[in-house]
């Protein structure tokens, strides 16, 4: 179907000015920061309290006679600062992009409206449905679902039920899952089943997740025991022990840097009073440890009268089995945290 | 009571507080989040996640590494 010649509104809409595509390019130019601005954006990462905590740890660890720990903490703090700044910059650009996208959508909507007025109703209708479907990620499939749903409402199509579900899925934003099922040739129910299966811990193949998980846990336990035995056999503060700890720490932090191992519900707000109670206890523990540290003859000389936790654990860590047991506990804590 | 005993008693009080709050959170209906909830909340963002994991790595470094 031929397209009507653009009217004055069309020319305005296609004009690369402050909206539409012109705005996109304009924003892209505006989004490109100068080197100085980029450095300032990177420093925005310093707004993260975690960065300051890491810098404090780096400082105190270094003056306590463990410069390697301090350097590693410094590296992570610098990396986090850079990363947080980069994401903040991207967020700003994405915000501008979203505004541009809204402008473009509004412009398209105007064009569609005009199309109806000029007698291009059928094409416009398709465009509208496809547009909705695209927002639900799978436009064509969702449209079919919506059409079938209309059939169901009038009581005609035998596949109306599926269409109804697909239509609902698209409307309620579950179009992605529904569409995936439809795209791969499965019914939307299959798509939903797969999703429910993932939530319930059952794989789409029907094999329960529990067995695989059990095997993984057994392998992890065996690996953890081997690691704890090997690293625990090295004398404390030796280079082999240091290498083992740094290697595992790097792996775990790298995993955490990318994404959580599994999705967890966002959850609501934590109860304020209960959270404050936790903060009080944990801060009290840190302060107590700090007081003991500062009451030592020096930061690097332990005191019997004011023992730190490190001093109290020295007798256990002096033996190889003791080191292995504490390493196992450290590994278990790490696994617990990685799974958060 | 010697300074040594007082210092250790302080650690025990903190440990008892942690255990007590965790029991309150998991065994009663008191409005207290569990330690897991706290960690999950803290680790929702990347900086929080990396911060907690680095703290864990630091414990290993502190007790075992050079």
Interface residues (C-beta under 8 A of the other chain):
Chain A: X48 X50 X51 X53 X54 X57 X61 X66 X68 X69 X72 X73 X76 X80 X83 X84 X87 X231 X236 X237 X238 X239 X241 X242 X244 X245 X246 X248 X249 X250 X252 X253 X255 X256 X257 X260 X264 X266 X267 X270 X271 X273 X274 X275 X277 X278 X281 X282 X284 X285 X288 X289 X292 X304 X305 X306 X307 X309 X310 X312 X313 X317 X323 X326 X327 X330 X333 X334 X337 X338 X340
Chain B: X2 X3 X4 X7 X8 X10 X11 X14 X17 X18 X21 X24 X25 X30 X31 X32 X33 X35 X36 X37 X38 X39 X40 X41 X43 X44 X46 X47 X48 X49 X50 X51 X52 X53 X54 X55 X56 X57 X58 X59 X60 X61 X62 X63 X64 X65 X66
